[in-house]
């Protein structure tokens, strides 16, 4: 699984949570993370954190969906709507909600 975030501290917190849940996670941060993502092929899941600016989410989704069939989970704030290119959009504000969303997607 790959997690893309703009906030290093939150990225590390989510990475640790996912690892504790039994998942292998590669955490990418900031604009350089977008460039690193271009070299990763078909992760089980791509998670786009709330901290990723909407313009960057759109850029990542367009590029990623052209070369991968992996599902994409976009974490949303209350005022955000799911981007059409994202397979899933979730307002997960607690660690349990976040893990439940990941588990459900990977079971699908």
N, C-alpha and C positions, 0 to 999 in steps of 0.2 A: 504494500500500500504506500502511496505517496501523499504527503500532506504539504500543501503550499500555504504559507502564511506571510504576513508582513510584520508580525510581531514576534520576535525571537523568543521572548519569555513564554508567551502563550503557545507557540509552536512546540516548545520543549515540554510544557505541561501536557498538551494533547498527545505528544509522542509517547511520553511515559505512561499515560493512561492507556493508550492502545497497546503498548508493549506489555503492560501488566495484564491486559485482556487477552494476551496470547498472540498478538499480531506482530508481524515484521513491518517496520515503518521506516521510510526514508523521509526525513523532514527537510524541506527546502524553504528558504526565507528570502523575501524581497525580490527585486527585479532579477538578481543573479539566479534565483531559484527558477525563474521562468526559463532561463537559458539551460540550466541543468535538466529541467524537465524534458526538453527537446531531445535528450539523449537516453531517456528511459522508455523502454518499450513495454506496453501492455501490463501495467501494474494491476493488481486485483481490484483496486479502487483508487481514484484520485479524489482527495478531499481539499476543497477550496475554503479556507477560513474566512470568517466575517471580515477580517482585517484587510483582505485583498481588495483593492479599489475596484469598483464595478467595471471600469474600462479595461483593467488588467484581467479581470475574470473573463470578459468577453473575448479578449485577445487569446488567452490561454485556451478557452473552450473551443474557439474556432480552429486553432492549430492542433490541439490534442485530438479532437473528434475526427479530423481528417486522416489521422494516422493510427488511431487506436479504437478498439471496440470496448475498452474498459469503461465501467460506469463512473459517473462523476457525481459526488455529493457536494453541494454548495451550502455552507452554513450561513444562515440568514439572520439579520437583525429583525426586530419587529416591523420596521418600516420598509423592508426590502421584499421584492417579489422574486420568485425563482426565474432565472434566465431560461429561455426555451431550450438552449443547448445542453443544459445540465439535466442529468437523468433524475436527480433527486434534489429537493430543496428542503432544508429542515431548520426550524428554530429550536436548536438544542442548547439550552442554557445551563443544564446541569450535566455533570460527568455521566450520570446514568442514562440520560436522554441521548447524549452523544453516542455512547457505546451501544445502546439499543438500536439506534439508527444504522450504525455501521454493521451490526450483526444482521439486521433485517435485510440490508442491501446485499450483503455477501451470501446470504442464504437464498436469495431470489434466483 
